[in-house]
């Protein structure tokens, strides 16, 4: 039984998270894909190809990506290399205090450049990436032509 996990499942966006895949065959080639839909309905995704170790596990923090959105060992690569499906879109979080980005992580058998509705992942999970910690207060700033926000810790 293939399983993909992210630890911690809910964290601040600038904090590291560990992604692990277990239950694969030794030396199995898989695609790990991260995707999210922003507040405007735009979809962003990244993918990386990995070969499972002799225990049937993949850990992007220890194992090098063989291709995809990046190559090499990047523990947070799937989060950092998210690209828009529509050209010239930027990933921007507008409601930083009200809701997190929900990042869906999926594992596919073999290298998958394009996935359609017929392609079923071997396993999947979701990670919450928050931009404001619990109890942080957001104070809007308007002074002359200056606009901004002050974030006060609890």
N, CA, C and O atoms as a GROMACS GRO file, in nm:
protein
  616
    1UNK      N    1   0.085  -0.119   0.000
    1UNK     CA    2   0.000   0.000   0.000
    1UNK      C    3   0.089   0.125   0.000
    1UNK      O    4   0.166   0.147   0.094
    2UNK      N    5   0.078   0.205  -0.104
    2UNK     CA    6   0.159   0.327  -0.117
    2UNK      C    7   0.097   0.436  -0.030
    2UNK      O    8  -0.025   0.451  -0.024
    3UNK      N    9   0.183   0.512   0.036
    3UNK     CA   10   0.138   0.621   0.123
    3UNK      C   11   0.231   0.741   0.105
    3UNK      O   12   0.353   0.726   0.102
    4UNK      N   13   0.172   0.859   0.092
    4UNK     CA   14   0.248   0.983   0.089
    4UNK      C   15   0.206   1.065   0.209
    4UNK      O   16   0.087   1.078   0.237
    5UNK      N   17   0.305   1.122   0.280
    5UNK     CA   18   0.276   1.203   0.398
    5UNK      C   19   0.357   1.332   0.393
    5UNK      O   20   0.464   1.338   0.332
    6UNK      N   21   0.303   1.433   0.458
    6UNK     CA   22   0.376   1.558   0.476
    6UNK      C   23   0.369   1.591   0.625
    6UNK      O   24   0.262   1.588   0.686
    7UNK      N   25   0.486   1.623   0.683
    7UNK     CA   26   0.496   1.650   0.826
    7UNK      C   27   0.566   1.783   0.847
    7UNK      O   28   0.677   1.801   0.798
    8UNK      N   29   0.506   1.876   0.918
    8UNK     CA   30   0.370   1.876   0.970
    8UNK      C   31   0.268   1.899   0.858
    8UNK      O   32   0.299   1.960   0.756
    9UNK      N   33   0.149   1.851   0.880
    9UNK     CA   34   0.043   1.862   0.780
    9UNK      C   35  -0.003   2.007   0.769
    9UNK      O   36  -0.044   2.051   0.661
   10UNK      N   37   0.003   2.082   0.878
   10UNK     CA   38  -0.035   2.223   0.879
   10UNK      C   39   0.081   2.303   0.937
   10UNK      O   40   0.127   2.276   1.048
   11UNK      N   41   0.129   2.403   0.860
   11UNK     CA   42   0.244   2.482   0.906
   11UNK      C   43   0.246   2.616   0.836
   11UNK      O   44   0.173   2.639   0.739
   12UNK      N   45   0.330   2.705   0.886
   12UNK     CA   46   0.351   2.834   0.821
   12UNK      C   47   0.425   2.812   0.688
   12UNK      O   48   0.505   2.719   0.676
   13UNK      N   49   0.398   2.896   0.592
   13UNK     CA   50   0.452   2.880   0.457
   13UNK      C   51   0.604   2.888   0.452
   13UNK      O   52   0.665   2.831   0.362
   14UNK      N   53   0.667   2.957   0.547
   14UNK     CA   54   0.812   2.968   0.544
   14UNK      C   55   0.881   2.863   0.630
   14UNK      O   56   1.003   2.869   0.648
   15UNK      N   57   0.807   2.768   0.683
   15UNK     CA   58   0.864   2.661   0.765
   15UNK      C   59   0.883   2.535   0.680
   15UNK      O   60   0.802   2.506   0.592
   16UNK      N   61   0.989   2.460   0.708
   16UNK     CA   62   1.011   2.338   0.630
   16UNK      C   63   0.908   2.231   0.663
   16UNK      O   64   0.858   2.222   0.775
   17UNK      N   65   0.878   2.150   0.564
   17UNK     CA   66   0.789   2.036   0.581
   17UNK      C   67   0.858   1.917   0.514
   17UNK      O   68   0.924   1.931   0.412
   18UNK      N   69   0.842   1.799   0.574
   18UNK     CA   70   0.905   1.680   0.519
   18UNK      C   71   0.801   1.598   0.443
   18UNK      O   72   0.695   1.564   0.496
   19UNK      N   73   0.833   1.567   0.318
   19UNK     CA   74   0.747   1.483   0.235
   19UNK      C   75   0.811   1.345   0.226
   19UNK      O   76   0.931   1.333   0.200
   20UNK      N   77   0.730   1.241   0.246
   20UNK     CA   78   0.781   1.104   0.236
   20UNK      C   79   0.680   1.017   0.164
   20UNK      O   80   0.559   1.031   0.182
   21UNK      N   81   0.732   0.928   0.083
   21UNK     CA   82   0.650   0.827   0.016
   21UNK      C   83   0.700   0.691   0.062
   21UNK      O   84   0.820   0.665   0.060
   22UNK      N   85   0.608   0.605   0.102
   22UNK     CA   86   0.643   0.470   0.148
   22UNK      C   87   0.556   0.369   0.074
   22UNK      O   88   0.451   0.402   0.020
   23UNK      N   89   0.602   0.245   0.073
   23UNK     CA   90   0.523   0.137   0.015
   23UNK      C   91   0.547   0.112  -0.132
   23UNK      O   92   0.470   0.040  -0.196
   24UNK      N   93   0.651   0.171  -0.188
   24UNK     CA   94   0.683   0.149  -0.329
   24UNK      C   95   0.771   0.024  -0.344
   24UNK      O   96   0.823  -0.028  -0.246
   25UNK      N   97   0.786  -0.022  -0.466
   25UNK     CA   98   0.880  -0.130  -0.495
   25UNK      C   99   1.020  -0.070  -0.499
   25UNK      O  100   1.036   0.045  -0.537
   26UNK      N  101   1.122  -0.148  -0.461
   26UNK     CA  102   1.259  -0.096  -0.473
   26UNK      C  103   1.289  -0.055  -0.617
   26UNK      O  104   1.255  -0.127  -0.711
   27UNK      N  105   1.352   0.059  -0.633
   27UNK     CA  106   1.393   0.115  -0.763
   27UNK      C  107   1.276   0.156  -0.851
   27UNK      O  108   1.296   0.181  -0.970
   28UNK      N  109   1.154   0.163  -0.797
   28UNK     CA  110   1.038   0.205  -0.875
   28UNK      C  111   1.050   0.353  -0.911
   28UNK      O  112   1.086   0.435  -0.826
   29UNK      N  113   1.022   0.387  -1.035
   29UNK     CA  114   1.025   0.525  -1.081
   29UNK      C  115   0.886   0.585  -1.061
   29UNK      O  116   0.786   0.530  -1.108
   30UNK      N  117   0.880   0.699  -0.991
   30UNK     CA  118   0.752   0.763  -0.962
   30UNK      C  119   0.760   0.913  -0.989
   30UNK      O  120   0.868   0.971  -0.998
   31UNK      N  121   0.642   0.974  -1.002
   31UNK     CA  122   0.630   1.119  -1.013
   31UNK      C  123   0.560   1.169  -0.888
   31UNK      O  124   0.452   1.121  -0.852
   32UNK      N  125   0.620   1.267  -0.823
   32UNK     CA  126   0.556   1.337  -0.712
   32UNK      C  127   0.506   1.469  -0.768
   32UNK      O  128   0.583   1.543  -0.828
   33UNK      N  129   0.378   1.498  -0.748
   33UNK     CA  130   0.321   1.623  -0.799
   33UNK      C  131   0.257   1.700  -0.685
   33UNK      O  132   0.186   1.644  -0.602
   34UNK      N  133   0.284   1.831  -0.681
   34UNK     CA  134   0.218   1.922  -0.588
   34UNK      C  135   0.131   2.015  -0.670
   34UNK      O  136   0.173   2.062  -0.776
   35UNK      N  137   0.010   2.043  -0.621
   35UNK     CA  138  -0.078   2.136  -0.693
   35UNK      C  139  -0.164   2.212  -0.594
   35UNK      O  140  -0.195   2.163  -0.485
   36UNK      N  141  -0.200   2.333  -0.633
   36UNK     CA  142  -0.292   2.414  -0.553
   36UNK      C  143  -0.369   2.505  -0.645
   36UNK      O  144  -0.326   2.535  -0.757
   37UNK      N  145  -0.484   2.548  -0.598
   37UNK     CA  146  -0.565   2.646  -0.669
   37UNK      C  147  -0.570   2.771  -0.582
   37UNK      O  148  -0.610   2.764  -0.466
   38UNK      N  149  -0.532   2.885  -0.639
   38UNK     CA  150  -0.529   3.009  -0.560
   38UNK      C  151  -0.669   3.069  -0.547
   38UNK      O  152  -0.767   3.011  -0.594
   39UNK      N  153  -0.677   3.184  -0.483
   39UNK     CA  154  -0.806   3.248  -0.455
   39UNK      C  155  -0.874   3.299  -0.582
   39UNK      O  156  -0.994   3.325  -0.580
   40UNK      N  157  -0.799   3.314  -0.690
   40UNK     CA  158  -0.857   3.359  -0.818
   40UNK      C  159  -0.900   3.241  -0.905
   40UNK      O  160  -0.952   3.260  -1.014
   41UNK      N  161  -0.878   3.118  -0.856
   41UNK     CA  162  -0.914   3.000  -0.933
   41UNK      C  163  -0.804   2.951  -1.026
   41UNK      O  164  -0.826   2.859  -1.105
   42UNK      N  165  -0.685   3.013  -1.018
   42UNK     CA  166  -0.572   2.970  -1.102
   42UNK      C  167  -0.504   2.849  -1.038
   42UNK      O  168  -0.488   2.842  -0.917
   43UNK      N  169  -0.465   2.754  -1.123
   43UNK     CA  170  -0.400   2.634  -1.074
   43UNK      C  171  -0.250   2.644  -1.092
   43UNK      O  172  -0.202   2.690  -1.196
   44UNK      N  173  -0.176   2.602  -0.991
   44UNK     CA  174  -0.030   2.598  -0.992
   44UNK      C  175   0.013   2.455  -0.961
   44UNK      O  176  -0.049   2.388  -0.880
   45UNK      N  177   0.119   2.410  -1.026
   45UNK     CA  178   0.167   2.277  -0.997
   45UNK      C  179   0.316   2.264  -1.022
   45UNK      O  180   0.375   2.340  -1.098
   46UNK      N  181   0.374   2.164  -0.957
   46UNK     CA  182   0.513   2.126  -0.979
   46UNK      C  183   0.518   1.975  -0.975
   46UNK      O  184   0.431   1.910  -0.918
   47UNK      N  185   0.622   1.920  -1.034
   47UNK     CA  186   0.638   1.775  -1.033
   47UNK      C  187   0.786   1.741  -1.033
   47UNK      O  188   0.869   1.818  -1.081
   48UNK      N  189   0.817   1.626  -0.979
   48UNK     CA  190   0.955   1.577  -0.979
   48UNK      C  191   0.953   1.426  -0.991
   48UNK      O  192   0.866   1.359  -0.936
   49UNK      N  193   1.051   1.373  -1.064
   49UNK     CA  194   1.061   1.229  -1.085
   49UNK      C  195   1.166   1.174  -0.988
   49UNK      O  196   1.273   1.231  -0.971
   50UNK      N  197   1.132   1.064  -0.924
   50UNK     CA  198   1.221   1.001  -0.827
   50UNK      C  199   1.228   0.851  -0.852
   50UNK      O  200   1.136   0.791  -0.907
   51UNK      N  201   1.340   0.791  -0.811
   51UNK     CA  202   1.353   0.646  -0.809
   51UNK      C  203   1.358   0.606  -0.662
   51UNK      O  204   1.441   0.655  -0.586
   52UNK      N  205   1.268   0.516  -0.622
   52UNK     CA  206   1.260   0.472  -0.483
   52UNK      C  207   1.390   0.401  -0.442
   52UNK      O  208   1.456   0.338  -0.524
   53UNK      N  209   1.424   0.412  -0.315
   53UNK     CA  210   1.542   0.343  -0.264
   53UNK      C  211   1.512   0.194  -0.243
   53UNK      O  212   1.403   0.147  -0.276
   54UNK      N  213   1.608   0.121  -0.188
   54UNK     CA  214   1.591  -0.023  -0.170
   54UNK      C  215   1.481  -0.059  -0.070
   54UNK      O  216   1.432  -0.172  -0.070
   55UNK      N  217   1.442   0.036   0.014
   55UNK     CA  218   1.332   0.014   0.110
   55UNK      C  219   1.197   0.052   0.050
   55UNK      O  220   1.094   0.037   0.115
   56UNK      N  221   1.196   0.102  -0.076
   56UNK     CA  222   1.071   0.142  -0.140
   56UNK      C  223   1.020   0.276  -0.092
   56UNK      O  224   0.900   0.300  -0.088
   57UNK      N  225   1.114   0.365  -0.056
   57UNK     CA  226   1.077   0.497  -0.005
   57UNK      C  227   1.138   0.607  -0.091
   57UNK      O  228   1.241   0.588  -0.156
   58UNK      N  229   1.071   0.723  -0.089
   58UNK     CA  230   1.122   0.844  -0.153
   58UNK      C  231   1.111   0.956  -0.050
   58UNK      O  232   1.006   0.976   0.011
   59UNK      N  233   1.221   1.029  -0.033
   59UNK     CA  234   1.226   1.146   0.054
   59UNK      C  235   1.299   1.256  -0.023
   59UNK      O  236   1.420   1.249  -0.040
   60UNK      N  237   1.226   1.360  -0.071
   60UNK     CA  238   1.291   1.466  -0.148
   60UNK      C  239   1.403   1.538  -0.073
   60UNK      O  240   1.485   1.606  -0.135
   61UNK      N  241   1.407   1.525   0.059
   61UNK     CA  242   1.515   1.585   0.137
   61UNK      C  243   1.643   1.502   0.134
   61UNK      O  244   1.750   1.552   0.170
   62UNK      N  245   1.633   1.376   0.092
   62UNK     CA  246   1.749   1.287   0.087
   62UNK      C  247   1.780   1.238  -0.054
   62UNK      O  248   1.896   1.215  -0.089
   63UNK      N  249   1.675   1.221  -0.135
   63UNK     CA  250   1.692   1.165  -0.269
   63UNK      C  251   1.682   1.276  -0.374
   63UNK      O  252   1.599   1.366  -0.364
   64UNK      N  253   1.767   1.266  -0.474
   64UNK     CA  254   1.770   1.367  -0.580
   64UNK      C  255   1.656   1.345  -0.679
   64UNK      O  256   1.628   1.232  -0.720
   65UNK      N  257   1.591   1.454  -0.718
   65UNK     CA  258   1.492   1.449  -0.825
   65UNK      C  259   1.568   1.428  -0.956
   65UNK      O  260   1.670   1.491  -0.980
   66UNK      N  261   1.516   1.337  -1.039
   66UNK     CA  262   1.581   1.303  -1.165
   66UNK      C  263   1.538   1.395  -1.279
   66UNK      O  264   1.600   1.395  -1.385
   67UNK      N  265   1.433   1.473  -1.256
   67UNK     CA  266   1.382   1.563  -1.358
   67UNK      C  267   1.248   1.616  -1.316
   67UNK      O  268   1.202   1.592  -1.205
   68UNK      N  269   1.183   1.688  -1.408
   68UNK     CA  270   1.055   1.751  -1.377
   68UNK      C  271   1.072   1.900  -1.362
   68UNK      O  272   1.138   1.963  -1.445
   69UNK      N  273   1.015   1.957  -1.258
   69UNK     CA  274   1.025   2.102  -1.234
   69UNK      C  275   1.163   2.142  -1.183
   69UNK      O  276   1.200   2.259  -1.191
   70UNK      N  277   1.238   2.047  -1.132
   70UNK     CA  278   1.373   2.072  -1.081
   70UNK      C  279   1.451   1.941  -1.079
   70UNK      O  280   1.392   1.834  -1.096
   71UNK      N  281   1.581   1.950  -1.059
   71UNK     CA  282   1.665   1.832  -1.041
   71UNK      C  283   1.749   1.852  -0.916
   71UNK      O  284   1.775   1.965  -0.875
   72UNK      N  285   1.793   1.742  -0.858
   72UNK     CA  286   1.878   1.748  -0.740
   72UNK      C  287   1.798   1.733  -0.613
   72UNK      O  288   1.679   1.704  -0.615
   73UNK      N  289   1.868   1.752  -0.501
   73UNK     CA  290   1.807   1.738  -0.368
   73UNK      C  291   1.757   1.874  -0.321
   73UNK      O  292   1.836   1.963  -0.289
   74UNK      N  293   1.624   1.888  -0.318
   74UNK     CA  294   1.558   2.009  -0.271
   74UNK      C  295   1.445   1.964  -0.178
   74UNK      O  296   1.339   1.926  -0.226
   75UNK      N  297   1.465   1.967  -0.046
   75UNK     CA  298   1.360   1.919   0.045
   75UNK      C  299   1.225   1.987   0.025
   75UNK      O  300   1.121   1.923   0.042
   76UNK      N  301   1.224   2.115  -0.012
   76UNK     CA  302   1.100   2.191  -0.031
   76UNK      C  303   1.075   2.222  -0.179
   76UNK      O  304   0.994   2.310  -0.210
   77UNK      N  305   1.142   2.153  -0.268
   77UNK     CA  306   1.133   2.180  -0.410
   77UNK      C  307   0.992   2.179  -0.467
   77UNK      O  308   0.958   2.262  -0.551
   78UNK      N  309   0.910   2.085  -0.422
   78UNK     CA  310   0.773   2.077  -0.476
   78UNK      C  311   0.692   2.201  -0.439
   78UNK      O  312   0.602   2.240  -0.514
   79UNK      N  313   0.721   2.263  -0.326
   79UNK     CA  314   0.653   2.387  -0.286
   79UNK      C  315   0.715   2.508  -0.356
   79UNK      O  316   0.643   2.597  -0.401
   80UNK      N  317   0.846   2.512  -0.366
   80UNK     CA  318   0.916   2.628  -0.420
   80UNK      C  319   0.902   2.642  -0.571
   80UNK      O  320   0.905   2.754  -0.622
   81UNK      N  321   0.885   2.532  -0.642
   81UNK     CA  322   0.883   2.537  -0.788
   81UNK      C  323   0.742   2.529  -0.846
   81UNK      O  324   0.726   2.491  -0.962
   82UNK      N  325   0.641   2.565  -0.770
   82UNK     CA  326   0.503   2.569  -0.822
   82UNK      C  327   0.495   2.670  -0.935
   82UNK      O  328   0.536   2.785  -0.920
   83UNK      N  329   0.441   2.627  -1.049
   83UNK     CA  330   0.428   2.712  -1.167
   83UNK      C  331   0.283   2.719  -1.210
   83UNK      O  332   0.209   2.621  -1.193
   84UNK      N  333   0.238   2.833  -1.266
   84UNK     CA  334   0.098   2.845  -1.308
   84UNK      C  335   0.069   2.763  -1.434
   84UNK      O  336   0.155   2.746  -1.519
   85UNK      N  337  -0.054   2.713  -1.443
   85UNK     CA  338  -0.098   2.647  -1.567
   85UNK      C  339  -0.118   2.750  -1.677
   85UNK      O  340  -0.099   2.720  -1.795
   86UNK      N  341  -0.156   2.874  -1.639
   86UNK     CA  342  -0.174   2.985  -1.733
   86UNK      C  343  -0.050   3.073  -1.726
   86UNK      O  344  -0.009   3.115  -1.618
   87UNK      N  345   0.010   3.102  -1.841
   87UNK     CA  346   0.131   3.184  -1.843
   87UNK      C  347   0.108   3.322  -1.782
   87UNK      O  348  -0.002   3.377  -1.787
   88UNK      N  349   0.213   3.375  -1.724
   88UNK     CA  350   0.218   3.511  -1.670
   88UNK      C  351   0.131   3.532  -1.546
   88UNK      O  352   0.097   3.646  -1.515
   89UNK      N  353   0.096   3.427  -1.478
   89UNK     CA  354   0.022   3.439  -1.351
   89UNK      C  355   0.123   3.427  -1.238
   89UNK      O  356   0.224   3.357  -1.251
   90UNK      N  357   0.095   3.495  -1.127
   90UNK     CA  358   0.182   3.487  -1.010
   90UNK      C  359   0.105   3.428  -0.894
   90UNK      O  360  -0.016   3.450  -0.880
   91UNK      N  361   0.174   3.353  -0.812
   91UNK     CA  362   0.114   3.295  -0.693
   91UNK      C  363   0.118   3.399  -0.582
   91UNK      O  364   0.224   3.429  -0.527
   92UNK      N  365   0.001   3.455  -0.550
   92UNK     CA  366  -0.010   3.559  -0.449
   92UNK      C  367  -0.122   3.520  -0.353
   92UNK      O  368  -0.231   3.484  -0.395
   93UNK      N  369  -0.093   3.529  -0.225
   93UNK     CA  370  -0.193   3.501  -0.123
   93UNK      C  371  -0.251   3.634  -0.077
   93UNK      O  372  -0.181   3.714  -0.015
   94UNK      N  373  -0.378   3.657  -0.106
   94UNK     CA  374  -0.443   3.784  -0.071
   94UNK      C  375  -0.500   3.780   0.072
   94UNK      O  376  -0.478   3.873   0.150
   95UNK      N  377  -0.572   3.676   0.105
   95UNK     CA  378  -0.630   3.663   0.240
   95UNK      C  379  -0.533   3.587   0.328
   95UNK      O  380  -0.551   3.468   0.354
   96UNK      N  381  -0.428   3.656   0.375
   96UNK     CA  382  -0.322   3.588   0.448
   96UNK      C  383  -0.365   3.537   0.585
   96UNK      O  384  -0.311   3.438   0.634
   97UNK      N  385  -0.462   3.603   0.646
   97UNK     CA  386  -0.501   3.565   0.782
   97UNK      C  387  -0.619   3.469   0.786
   97UNK      O  388  -0.636   3.397   0.885
   98UNK      N  389  -0.701   3.466   0.682
   98UNK     CA  390  -0.826   3.391   0.690
   98UNK      C  391  -0.820   3.246   0.652
   98UNK      O  392  -0.898   3.166   0.703
   99UNK      N  393  -0.728   3.209   0.562
   99UNK     CA  394  -0.725   3.071   0.515
   99UNK      C  395  -0.586   3.036   0.463
   99UNK      O  396  -0.511   3.125   0.422
  100UNK      N  397  -0.552   2.908   0.465
  100UNK     CA  398  -0.421   2.867   0.412
  100UNK      C  399  -0.431   2.831   0.264
  100UNK      O  400  -0.541   2.820   0.209
  101UNK      N  401  -0.317   2.814   0.202
  101UNK     CA  402  -0.312   2.748   0.072
  101UNK      C  403  -0.320   2.598   0.101
  101UNK      O  404  -0.249   2.548   0.188
  102UNK      N  405  -0.406   2.527   0.030
  102UNK     CA  406  -0.414   2.382   0.042
  102UNK      C  407  -0.336   2.321  -0.073
  102UNK      O  408  -0.376   2.332  -0.189
  103UNK      N  409  -0.225   2.258  -0.041
  103UNK     CA  410  -0.139   2.198  -0.143
  103UNK      C  411  -0.166   2.047  -0.145
  103UNK      O  412  -0.150   1.979  -0.044
  104UNK      N  413  -0.205   1.998  -0.260
  104UNK     CA  414  -0.232   1.855  -0.277
  104UNK      C  415  -0.107   1.788  -0.330
  104UNK      O  416  -0.051   1.830  -0.432
  105UNK      N  417  -0.062   1.684  -0.261
  105UNK     CA  418   0.054   1.606  -0.302
  105UNK      C  419   0.007   1.471  -0.351
  105UNK      O  420  -0.070   1.402  -0.284
  106UNK      N  421   0.053   1.432  -0.470
  106UNK     CA  422   0.012   1.305  -0.530
  106UNK      C  423   0.133   1.230  -0.583
  106UNK      O  424   0.231   1.291  -0.626
  107UNK      N  425   0.124   1.097  -0.579
  107UNK     CA  426   0.228   1.010  -0.631
  107UNK      C  427   0.170   0.931  -0.748
  107UNK      O  428   0.066   0.868  -0.735
  108UNK      N  429   0.240   0.935  -0.863
  108UNK     CA  430   0.198   0.861  -0.981
  108UNK      C  431   0.307   0.760  -1.018
  108UNK      O  432   0.425   0.784  -0.995
  109UNK      N  433   0.265   0.649  -1.075
  109UNK     CA  434   0.359   0.547  -1.118
  109UNK      C  435   0.428   0.594  -1.246
  109UNK      O  436   0.362   0.636  -1.341
  110UNK      N  437   0.561   0.587  -1.248
  110UNK     CA  438   0.638   0.625  -1.366
  110UNK      C  439   0.647   0.775  -1.384
  110UNK      O  440   0.589   0.850  -1.306
  111UNK      N  441   0.720   0.819  -1.486
  111UNK     CA  442   0.730   0.963  -1.512
  111UNK      C  443   0.603   1.013  -1.582
  111UNK      O  444   0.566   0.962  -1.687
  112UNK      N  445   0.538   1.112  -1.524
  112UNK     CA  446   0.414   1.167  -1.579
  112UNK      C  447   0.433   1.315  -1.605
  112UNK      O  448   0.439   1.395  -1.511
  113UNK      N  449   0.442   1.352  -1.731
  113UNK     CA  450   0.451   1.494  -1.766
  113UNK      C  451   0.314   1.558  -1.767
  113UNK      O  452   0.297   1.669  -1.716
  114UNK      N  453   0.217   1.491  -1.824
  114UNK     CA  454   0.080   1.540  -1.828
  114UNK      C  455  -0.009   1.433  -1.765
  114UNK      O  456   0.006   1.314  -1.793
  115UNK      N  457  -0.100   1.478  -1.681
  115UNK     CA  458  -0.194   1.384  -1.620
  115UNK      C  459  -0.334   1.430  -1.651
  115UNK      O  460  -0.367   1.548  -1.641
  116UNK      N  461  -0.416   1.337  -1.688
  116UNK     CA  462  -0.556   1.365  -1.719
  116UNK      C  463  -0.646   1.306  -1.612
  116UNK      O  464  -0.599   1.245  -1.517
  117UNK      N  465  -0.777   1.323  -1.629
  117UNK     CA  466  -0.872   1.270  -1.532
  117UNK      C  467  -0.866   1.118  -1.520
  117UNK      O  468  -0.904   1.062  -1.417
  118UNK      N  469  -0.819   1.049  -1.626
  118UNK     CA  470  -0.812   0.904  -1.622
  118UNK      C  471  -0.693   0.854  -1.541
  118UNK      O  472  -0.691   0.738  -1.500
  119UNK      N  473  -0.593   0.940  -1.515
  119UNK     CA  474  -0.475   0.901  -1.439
  119UNK      C  475  -0.503   0.909  -1.290
  119UNK      O  476  -0.529   1.017  -1.236
  120UNK      N  477  -0.498   0.796  -1.225
  120UNK     CA  478  -0.525   0.790  -1.082
  120UNK      C  479  -0.393   0.784  -1.006
  120UNK      O  480  -0.306   0.704  -1.040
  121UNK      N  481  -0.378   0.866  -0.902
  121UNK     CA  482  -0.255   0.861  -0.823
  121UNK      C  483  -0.250   0.733  -0.739
  121UNK      O  484  -0.353   0.676  -0.702
  122UNK      N  485  -0.128   0.690  -0.710
  122UNK     CA  486  -0.109   0.576  -0.620
  122UNK      C  487  -0.147   0.614  -0.478
  122UNK      O  488  -0.198   0.532  -0.402
  123UNK      N  489  -0.121   0.741  -0.441
  123UNK     CA  490  -0.154   0.793  -0.307
  123UNK      C  491  -0.157   0.945  -0.315
  123UNK      O  492  -0.100   1.005  -0.406
  124UNK      N  493  -0.224   1.007  -0.219
  124UNK     CA  494  -0.230   1.153  -0.214
  124UNK      C  495  -0.254   1.198  -0.070
  124UNK      O  496  -0.299   1.122   0.014
  125UNK      N  497  -0.222   1.325  -0.045
  125UNK     CA  498  -0.250   1.389   0.084
  125UNK      C  499  -0.254   1.539   0.062
  125UNK      O  500  -0.220   1.587  -0.047
  126UNK      N  501  -0.296   1.614   0.163
  126UNK     CA  502  -0.302   1.760   0.155
  126UNK      C  503  -0.220   1.823   0.266
  126UNK      O  504  -0.214   1.771   0.378
  127UNK      N  505  -0.158   1.934   0.234
  127UNK     CA  506  -0.082   2.012   0.331
  127UNK      C  507  -0.140   2.152   0.337
  127UNK      O  508  -0.174   2.211   0.234
  128UNK      N  509  -0.153   2.206   0.458
  128UNK     CA  510  -0.198   2.344   0.477
  128UNK      C  511  -0.075   2.431   0.495
  128UNK      O  512   0.009   2.403   0.580
  129UNK      N  513  -0.065   2.538   0.414
  129UNK     CA  514   0.046   2.632   0.425
  129UNK      C  515  -0.012   2.769   0.461
  129UNK      O  516  -0.068   2.839   0.377
  130UNK      N  517   0.003   2.806   0.589
  130UNK     CA  518  -0.050   2.931   0.642
  130UNK      C  519   0.051   3.044   0.625
  130UNK      O  520   0.172   3.020   0.623
  131UNK      N  521   0.001   3.167   0.614
  131UNK     CA  522   0.088   3.284   0.601
  131UNK      C  523   0.090   3.369   0.727
  131UNK      O  524   0.174   3.458   0.741
  132UNK      N  525  -0.001   3.344   0.818
  132UNK     CA  526  -0.006   3.415   0.946
  132UNK      C  527  -0.029   3.312   1.055
  132UNK      O  528  -0.116   3.226   1.042
  133UNK      N  529   0.050   3.321   1.161
  133UNK     CA  530   0.036   3.226   1.273
  133UNK      C  531  -0.087   3.254   1.357
  133UNK      O  532  -0.148   3.361   1.346
  134UNK      N  533  -0.124   3.158   1.441
  134UNK     CA  534  -0.241   3.177   1.527
  134UNK      C  535  -0.222   3.294   1.623
  134UNK      O  536  -0.115   3.311   1.682
  135UNK      N  537  -0.325   3.374   1.637
  135UNK     CA  538  -0.322   3.486   1.730
  135UNK      C  539  -0.258   3.612   1.679
  135UNK      O  540  -0.257   3.713   1.750
  136UNK      N  541  -0.203   3.611   1.559
  136UNK     CA  542  -0.140   3.731   1.502
  136UNK      C  543  -0.250   3.826   1.457
  136UNK      O  544  -0.347   3.786   1.392
  137UNK      N  545  -0.233   3.953   1.492
  137UNK     CA  546  -0.333   4.054   1.458
  137UNK      C  547  -0.283   4.136   1.338
  137UNK      O  548  -0.168   4.179   1.335
  138UNK      N  549  -0.371   4.156   1.240
  138UNK     CA  550  -0.338   4.235   1.122
  138UNK      C  551  -0.402   4.372   1.135
  138UNK      O  552  -0.524   4.384   1.149
  139UNK      N  553  -0.318   4.477   1.130
  139UNK     CA  554  -0.366   4.615   1.142
  139UNK      C  555  -0.338   4.687   1.010
  139UNK      O  556  -0.223   4.704   0.972
  140UNK      N  557  -0.445   4.730   0.938
  140UNK     CA  558  -0.422   4.804   0.813
  140UNK      C  559  -0.358   4.940   0.842
  140UNK      O  560  -0.391   5.006   0.940
  141UNK      N  561  -0.266   4.981   0.755
  141UNK     CA  562  -0.196   5.109   0.768
  141UNK      C  563  -0.235   5.197   0.650
  141UNK      O  564  -0.220   5.158   0.535
  142UNK      N  565  -0.285   5.318   0.680
  142UNK     CA  566  -0.318   5.418   0.577
  142UNK      C  567  -0.270   5.553   0.631
  142UNK      O  568  -0.331   5.611   0.721
  143UNK      N  569  -0.162   5.599   0.576
  143UNK     CA  570  -0.105   5.727   0.618
  143UNK      C  571  -0.060   5.802   0.494
  143UNK      O  572   0.042   5.768   0.435
  144UNK      N  573  -0.136   5.903   0.455
  144UNK     CA  574  -0.105   5.974   0.331
  144UNK      C  575  -0.119   5.879   0.213
  144UNK      O  576  -0.225   5.818   0.193
  145UNK      N  577  -0.012   5.866   0.136
  145UNK     CA  578  -0.014   5.774   0.022
  145UNK      C  579   0.041   5.636   0.056
  145UNK      O  580   0.049   5.548  -0.030
  146UNK      N  581   0.078   5.618   0.180
  146UNK     CA  582   0.134   5.488   0.223
  146UNK      C  583   0.022   5.393   0.259
  146UNK      O  584  -0.069   5.427   0.334
  147UNK      N  585   0.029   5.271   0.204
  147UNK     CA  586  -0.067   5.165   0.235
  147UNK      C  587   0.012   5.041   0.274
  147UNK      O  588   0.115   5.011   0.215
  148UNK      N  589  -0.038   4.971   0.373
  148UNK     CA  590   0.032   4.850   0.415
  148UNK      C  591  -0.044   4.780   0.526
  148UNK      O  592  -0.160   4.811   0.553
  149UNK      N  593   0.023   4.688   0.588
  149UNK     CA  594  -0.036   4.614   0.699
  149UNK      C  595   0.071   4.586   0.802
  149UNK      O  596   0.185   4.551   0.769
  150UNK      N  597   0.033   4.601   0.927
  150UNK     CA  598   0.123   4.572   1.040
  150UNK      C  599   0.072   4.443   1.103
  150UNK      O  600  -0.046   4.432   1.136
  151UNK      N  601   0.160   4.347   1.119
  151UNK     CA  602   0.124   4.219   1.181
  151UNK      C  603   0.183   4.216   1.321
  151UNK      O  604   0.305   4.216   1.339
  152UNK      N  605   0.095   4.212   1.421
  152UNK     CA  606   0.137   4.214   1.561
  152UNK      C  607   0.128   4.073   1.620
  152UNK      O  608   0.026   4.007   1.607
  153UNK      N  609   0.237   4.028   1.684
  153UNK     CA  610   0.234   3.894   1.744
  153UNK      C  611   0.135   3.889   1.862
  153UNK      O  612   0.100   3.993   1.917
  154UNK      N  613   0.091   3.771   1.898
  154UNK     CA  614  -0.007   3.762   2.009
  154UNK      C  615   0.050   3.812   2.141
  154UNK      O  616  -0.018   3.811   2.242
   0.00000   0.00000   0.00000
